[in-house]
């Protein structure tokens, strides 16, 4: 059988480690202690490295906490899952929890009632927070900086506008009115948060407010699509 | 409170989680993170050898992923896409660290004189088998050029196939095989050097002990 030199074997080492076993290489390895030793070394390296995967661990929880905070800050995530709900209840039309309580009422009425109730409850619950709001500045219409989420919602609102104009004018007016209520509520919450950024309650109300606006915009879009 | 509650994301299938995450669903983001964070974190940890940096890089990789998730169209496996992002994040970090603006090709094809494996067998009297452990191998891996390191960690540690690595590293399958072989050969050299250094230390210690007795 033809034999190869150590240098020639070295050229074949890469395919050898990939599992190729040509006869001339096999013959060489049987008789060459050096090349045999190289193979054993490489196999030992591979084997040791492979064993590391067994001890892989999740990243510490603080990584997710920090990542989530950043995603929220950038407005990349939202808490509600309309699409998920629609998947879970594919056959049923999408209805919020409040709508579910009054299945026979028309949607515009529900939307108004929903928002009115939300705003009333939120105002009642957020009394201590609202007390901190500077009423005079609020009445003067002082603008506060909008968060990325707020900006995203405003963008969505602009896109929804064309849908609304194609729908029933009465419904459109009702929904616009509701949007105005939510926008006022958002402005109030944003003001509270800007004055006291550490106030957990104020921040939660703000997120709830964004949430309501997102829901409303979804309704606008759905309604517009139905009209088309 | 709604914003802070922990969402149960347990059984959501990956494809569904991707679809929902593309719509900004927080629970879907968390599901994807929980599905893949272990592998990404391990990759980063093996590449940089430092837990604090690995945590930062893991966060950065997922952040980039979630920023771009709306553009994911499923041409490649999601995990492959994620690993590509993670490898790029790590390579960028390593490049910045070394103050070197070299290209990816340079990172994966180092000069033979400055980091590539020599085409010889090393000292025949030293045997690595039996002397390789987690600590000295990790130390050697840390000394690999970044490109070698990526392929080695992806293949030998994480078990990716060459076709997957080719996709992750944006190179050919042949290139992946070649880089892996060079990485292993370089590791063998580094481990030999460490063994020789250890042997020298042992000899010094022994001679000092002998000298002290005289």
Contacts between the chains, C-beta under 8 A, distances in Angstrom:
chain1	res1	chain2	res2	distance
A	6	B	121	7.0
A	7	B	119	7.8
A	10	B	119	6.2
A	10	B	121	7.6
A	13	B	181	7.0
A	14	B	177	6.3
A	14	B	178	6.7
A	14	B	181	4.1
A	17	B	181	6.4
A	17	B	184	7.2
A	18	B	177	6.4
A	33	B	124	7.4
A	34	B	121	5.1
A	34	B	124	5.1
A	35	B	121	7.4
A	37	B	121	7.7
A	37	B	124	6.9
A	37	B	127	6.2
A	37	B	129	7.9
A	38	B	121	5.6
A	38	B	122	7.8
A	38	B	188	7.3
A	40	B	127	7.6
A	40	B	128	7.6
A	40	B	129	4.8
A	41	B	127	7.6
A	41	B	128	4.2
A	41	B	129	6.4
A	41	B	188	5.0
A	41	B	191	7.7
A	42	B	184	5.0
A	42	B	185	7.5
A	42	B	188	6.4
A	44	B	128	5.8
A	44	B	129	4.8
A	44	B	130	7.7
A	44	B	132	5.0
A	45	B	128	7.5
A	45	B	132	6.3
A	45	B	137	6.7
A	45	B	156	7.5
A	45	B	184	5.6
A	45	B	187	5.4
A	45	B	188	6.5
A	45	B	191	7.4
A	46	B	156	5.2
A	46	B	184	6.9
A	48	B	132	4.9
A	48	B	133	7.1
A	48	B	134	6.9
A	48	B	137	5.2
A	49	B	137	6.6
A	49	B	141	7.9
A	49	B	152	7.1
A	49	B	153	8.0
A	49	B	156	3.9
A	49	B	157	4.9
A	50	B	156	6.1
A	50	B	157	7.0
A	50	B	159	7.2
A	51	B	134	7.9
A	52	B	42	7.9
A	52	B	46	7.2
A	52	B	134	7.0
A	52	B	157	5.1
A	53	B	42	7.4
A	53	B	157	5.8
A	53	B	158	6.2
A	53	B	159	6.3
A	56	B	38	5.4
A	56	B	39	7.1
A	56	B	41	7.9
A	56	B	42	4.3
A	57	B	38	6.7
A	57	B	41	7.4
A	57	B	42	7.5
A	58	B	37	5.7
A	58	B	38	4.9
A	58	B	41	6.8
A	59	B	37	4.8
A	59	B	38	7.3
A	59	B	40	7.6
A	59	B	41	3.8
A	59	B	54	7.7
A	59	B	55	6.1
A	59	B	58	4.9
A	60	B	55	6.4
A	62	B	55	7.4
A	63	B	37	7.1
A	63	B	41	7.4
A	63	B	55	5.1
A	63	B	58	5.5
A	63	B	59	5.3
A	64	B	30	7.2
A	64	B	33	5.8
A	64	B	37	7.2
A	66	B	59	5.9
A	67	B	33	7.0
A	67	B	59	4.9
A	67	B	62	5.5
A	67	B	63	6.3
A	68	B	26	7.7
A	68	B	29	7.7
A	68	B	30	7.4
A	70	B	59	7.5
A	70	B	63	6.0
A	71	B	26	7.8
A	71	B	29	6.5
A	71	B	63	7.4
A	71	B	66	5.9
A	74	B	67	7.5
A	76	B	24	6.4
A	76	B	29	7.8
A	76	B	66	5.6
A	76	B	67	6.7
A	77	B	24	5.5
A	77	B	25	7.2
A	77	B	26	4.2
A	77	B	29	5.4
A	77	B	66	7.7
A	78	B	24	5.0
A	78	B	25	7.2
A	78	B	26	6.2
A	79	B	2	5.7
A	79	B	3	6.1
A	79	B	26	5.3
A	80	B	25	8.0
A	81	B	20	6.5
A	81	B	25	4.8
A	81	B	26	7.8
A	81	B	27	6.0
A	81	B	28	7.5
A	82	B	23	7.8
A	83	B	19	7.3
A	83	B	20	5.7
A	83	B	23	5.0
A	83	B	25	6.7
A	84	B	20	5.4
A	84	B	25	6.0
A	84	B	27	7.1
A	84	B	28	7.3
A	87	B	16	6.9
A	87	B	20	8.0
A	200	B	1	7.5
A	203	B	3	7.2
A	204	B	1	4.7
A	204	B	2	6.8
A	204	B	3	5.4
A	204	B	4	7.7
A	207	B	2	6.9
A	207	B	3	4.7
A	208	B	2	6.4
A	211	B	2	7.5
